[in-house]
């Protein structure tokens, strides 16, 4: 049997080393590809996507790719469709975030395969067969709450006289006035539409309780999150805590993203 020459042994060793590096780099590339760097933000009723500007800024500074969905607010199905369109465009896994009514929307839309985790910001979190309104009725509204009855077109608005105190007491009056002026027309049928599939049953979920919330009783938020074994963070703030405390809210979203990412 012929003994391999030194030159051949060196070539074989180099080839083995190259293959080893290729395998390691391949695993690292896979981990990087699966890291969650996308965040999709879904607003609630009596608001639009512009309220997410401060949270968008915090997240993009940390390197996240943020998409803000503009919900039509015409029905649960229409809002879920708008979120699905946004999720389809993501280049990888995403954290799906919903505020208020947006919580009901992400509970349904969160079944999308690109959703790695859900984050609820002072949000509703119904189960299959449940409606949003039945949860809103589980505790008495605060005196500051200004949600009006549906008008003759079936649209629900927030009382302008109560909007600042009841919806967003911890932001400036100028910001509150703009938020009121830019709110969408929310059709009441969304509140009474049962959910068909609750994503929080299969996806990691994080919930923020806004302790000074006057639009959704904080005890309702706590009860929903406890029922679903959602990881709870309590933040002192109004119903729009994502505007008044964007750094703290961003930290919860980043935690969800990091926990959902493949560790190198």
N, C-alpha and C positions, 0 to 999 in steps of 0.2 A: 504494500500500500504506500502510495506516494505522500510524503509529508508536505502539508501546505507551506508555501514560501512565506517569508516574513511580510512580503508585499501584499500577498493575498489575505493574510491574517489581518493586516492593517485595514485593507479595504472592507473586509467583513465587519470589523469593529466599528468603522465609520458608518457603514450602512445601518448597523444595529442602533447606533446612537441617533442617527437621523430619524429612523422609524420611531424610536422612543419619544423624541421631541415632537414628532408629528402627532402621535397619540395624545400626548399631554396638551399640546396646543389645541387639538380637536376638542378635548373635554372642556378646556377653558372657554373656547368659542361657544360651545353648547351652553355652558353656564351663563355666559354673557348674553346670549340670544334669549335666554329664558328669564333674565332679570326684568322685573316689572318697572318700566320707566314711563308708562302711559297712564294718565289720569283723565277720566271723563266725568265732568261736573254736570249735574242735572238740577235745575232750579225747581222751586215749588210754585204754588198758586200765589197770586198778588205780587208777583215779582217777574223779572226776566233775567237773562244771563249776565247782564251788566253788573249785577250785584256781586259777582264772583271776581271782580278785578283784583282786589287785594289778595285773595287766596291764590288766584292765578299767578300773581307776581311772586309770592312766597314759594310756590312750587316750581316755577320755571327757574328761579334763582338757584334751586337745588338740582337742576338738571332734568326735571321732569317735562315730558311732552303733554301739554294740557289741552283738552278739547272742551269747549263750553257748548252744551246743547241748548238750542232755543225751542222749548216745548210749545206746541200749538195750543195746549190746554183745552182742546176741544173734546177730548175723551181720554180714558185710560189707554185704549187701544192706539189712538193717534200719538200719544206721548211715548208709549213703548216703541212704536215704529220709528219715531224720531231718534230715540236713543239707539235703537238697533242699527240705523243707518250710520250713526257716529261710530259705533263699535265695529261695524264691518270695515271701516276705513283704518282702523288701528293696525300698526305694523307688528303687533305682538300682544302679549297679555296686558290687561289694564285693570286699574282699580276704578270701580264704578261708585260714584259719590252722589247721594241725593239729599236734598234739603226739604223738610216739611212734606208737602204732597209728593215731592220728588222721591221720597222714600217708598211710597206705594209703587211708583213707576219703576224704580230700580229693583224692587222685589220681584217684579214680573220680568223686566228686561234683563236682569242679572243672570238669567239662565243661559245667556249667550256664551258660547265656548271660549271667547277671549276674556271673559271676566274672571279675574283671579281672586278678588275679594270685594266686599261691599262695605261702604262707610255711610252711616246714617247720621246726618247733622240735624238735630232737633226734628227728627223725621218720623213719619208713620211707617209701620212695619207689619202690615197684615199678613195673615196666613192664607192658604188656599181656601176659597169659599167665603172669606171675610171681606168686608168692605171698609173703606177708610172712615166713613161716617160713624160706623158702630164703635170704633175705637175713640173717636172724638167725643162720643157721648158717655164714655165711662167715667168722666170726672167733670165737675161743673166748670164752665169757662170763667176766666178772670174778669173782673169788672171792666178792665181796659180793653178786652177783646172786642174787635169791631167788625167781625165777619157778618155781613148782611144776608138777608134771605134772597133767594134767587129772584131776578127780575122777570119781566114777561117773556124774555128770550131764553130763560133758564141759565142766565149768567150770574155768578156770584162775585160781588165786589167787596172791598174792605172800606168801612166808613172812614172818609177822609179826616174827620175830626178826631178819630181815635188811632189813626195809622201810626203816628210817631210813638205814642205811649204804648200802644198795644202790639205793634209789630217790630219796632226797631228803636227802642228807647235809648240805646247806648251808642247811637250814631248821631251825627249832627242833624239839625233841622233841615239844612240845605240838602244833605244826602237823602234824608227821609222824604223830602218833597219830590226829589228826582225819582226816587224809587216808586213812590205812589204814582207819579205821572207815567212811568214806563211799565207799569204792571200789565200783564196780559189779561184777556177776557177769559175767565175760568168758568167752564160749563159745569154746572152742578152734577150732571150725570156721572162725572168721574168719581165723585164721592160715594156713589151708591153702586158702583160696578164691582162685583166680586172678583178677587184675584183667582187665577187658574193654576198657578204654580209658583210657590214661594222659594226664591233662589237662596234665601238665607238657610234653608234646610240642608243645602249641599255646598255652600260656599262660606269661607271664613267671613265673619261679620264683626264690624266695629261700630259702636254707637256713641254719639256725643249727646249728653243731656245738657241743655241750656238752662241753668238753674234759675234764671230770671225771666224765663219764657212766659209771656202773657197770651200767646196765640194758641199754643198747645201746652196744656198743663204738664209740667215736668214729671209729675207722677205717672202720667200716661206713657211718656217716653221710657221711664224706668221700668214700668210693668211690661211693655212690649219687649224691651231689650232683655229683661230677665227671663221672660218666657222662652225666648229664642236662644238663650245662652250666648248672646252677643257680648263682646268685650266692651265694657262701659267706661267712658271717660266723662267726668263732670267738669264743665267749664262755666265760670260765672259770666253770664251774658244774656242778652235778649234773644228773641227768636232768630235774629240774623247774627248769631254769634260768629259766623264765618266772616262777617264784615268787621265786627268790633274786636275780634280776637283771632285774626287770620294766622298768626304764628302758631298758636296753640292748636288750632284746627288742622293746619298743615302738618303738624307733628304727628297727629293721629293717622293721617293719610299716608305719610312717609313710613310710619311704623307698619301699616298694613302692607305697603309695597315691599318693604324689606323682609317682612315675615313670609310673604308669598314668593319671593325670589329664590332661585336656586343658589345655595351658598357655594362659594368657590373653595 
